[in-house]
Amino acid sequence: MMKIAVFEKSMRKLPWTDNMLPGSTKKGKISIKESPSILAKFNLIMGEILPVFYEYNNIVKQKGFYLKPVHVVVRKLQDKGIVKYYYYGRYWYKIEKEPGGKIKWIYIGKNKPLPELPDPPKNPLEGVVVKVYNETVEIVFASEKLFKIIYDRLSSQG
C-alpha cells in the first residue's frame, strides 16, 4: 500500500488525466488506466527509436535474424470485442524463406541469439505492456523505477 501512496502524491504532475489511479500488481508492477490518447505519446517515443532498430536490423538480417521493439497480440472476445496487447521490449525472430518466396517468422526469444551479433539498441519502453479494449487503456509497468522513468519522459513531451 505504501507504493500507491507515493504515486498518489506524484499524480498531480502526471501528463495523463487527473483521474488516473495507479495500482500495484503482482511482483511490484504498477498498473494504470488511461484514455486512448496516451497511445499517441507512446507512439512518439517509438517513432524516435524505430530508425535505430531499422539500422540494427539491416546488420543482423545478414545472419537471418530480426529484432522487434514491440509485439502486438490481438484477441477476439466472445462478445465480439477485440483486445489488443502491446508488449514493449526486444523480441528476436529467425527469418526463413520457404519455397515460393513466402517468409516464415520464428520467434526465438528475448535474448540475443548469437554472441557475435552486435548488442541490440535499448528500448526505452521495455517492460511496458499496454492493453487496449474499446475506449479503455491499461498500462502495466514492470517496476516503480520504469514508471518514474517513463513518467519523466512523457512529462517533458508536454
N, C-alpha and C positions, 0 to 999 in steps of 0.2 A: 504493500500500500504506500510505502514511502516514495517509491519511484513516481507514482501517479501524482502525488502532492507536488513533487519537484516540477513536473511537467505542467501542472495546472497553473503554477506561478509564472512560467515562461510562456504560457499560451497567449497572453495578451499581445505578444510581439510577433506571433507566427504570421507568415504570409498567407495562410489559409483562412477559412472563415472562422468567426469568433465562436461558433457553436461546436467546434471540433472537440471531441473528448477522447484523449488518449487512454488506452488501457493496456495492461500488461497481459501477455500471453505466456505460454509455457516457455521455459528456458530464457527468460529475461527479454523476450522480444517485445516491441512496442507496436500496438495496433491503433490506427485511427480511421475514422470515417470522414469522407470528404465528397464534395461535388465533383462532377466530371471535369470542371475547369482546371483542376490540378494536373490533369494529364498533359495539358499544353506546357506546363512548366517542366515536367519530366521530359517531354519531347525536346525542349530547348537544350537540356543537358545532354541528351542522346545525340542531338544534332552537332554538338561541339566535339564529341568523341568519335563519331562514326568515321570521319576521314582517317583517323589514326588506325581504326580497325580495318578499313579497306586497304590501307597501305600494308599493314601487317599480313592480311590475308593474301595479298599479292606475293608475299615472300613464302608463306607456308603452303600455298597451293601447289608449289613445285614438288612437295612431298605428299600431296594428296589429302591435305587437311584443310579445315575451315573453322574459324572461331567466331561464334555468335555472341554479341553482348547482351542479347535479350532472347528469351524463349517464350513463345506465346502458345497457350493451350486454350482451346475453345471447347466448352462443354454445353451440350444441349440438354435442357431440363425437361422433365415430364410435362410441365405446364407450358411447354413450347418456348420458354425463355432461354436466353443464352448468357452464359457466364464466361468472361474472358479473364485468364490469368496471365500476368506478365511477370516472368521471373528474370530479374536482372542479375547478371554475373558474367561468367566466361564459360561457354559451353562448346566443347570440341566435337567435331564431326569428321568422319572419314568420308571422302567423296570417291565413289566408284562409278565408272561409266559402264552401262550394260550394253549388250548388242542392240543396235538400233538407235544408239545415241542417248538413250534415257539415262539420267543421272540419279544415282541412289545415294541418299544421305544416311549414314550410320552414326548414331550417337555413341561416343566413346568415353564421355565423362567430363569432369571439371578440371582435371589435371592435364598439364602439357603432355602429349602422347610420346614425344621423343625428347630426350635430354639435349640433343644437338640443335633443336629449334631455338630461335631467339626467345627471350622472355616476352610473354604477351603484354599488351598495354593494360593499364589499370582501367577498371570500370568504376566511376565514382558512385554508381548506383548498385554496386554489387552487394547482395544481401537484402535487397528490397523485393517484395512481392506485392503486386497490385492486382486486386480482384475487382472486376467491373461487372455490375449487374444492374440493368436499367439505368437509373439516374444515381446509383449509389456506387461509390468507390471506396474500397477498404484498402489501406496500405499497411503492410506489416514490415517493420524494420527489424533486422536481425539483432540489433542491440541498441541500447540507450546511446552509446557513442555514435553509431551510424545515424540515428535520429537527429542528434545535435549537429553533425556534420552537414547533413542534407538540409536541415532547418536553416543553418547559416548560409548555405549556398543559395537556397531559394529566397531568403530574406534579401540577399544582395541583388537579386534579379528585379526586385521591386514589385 
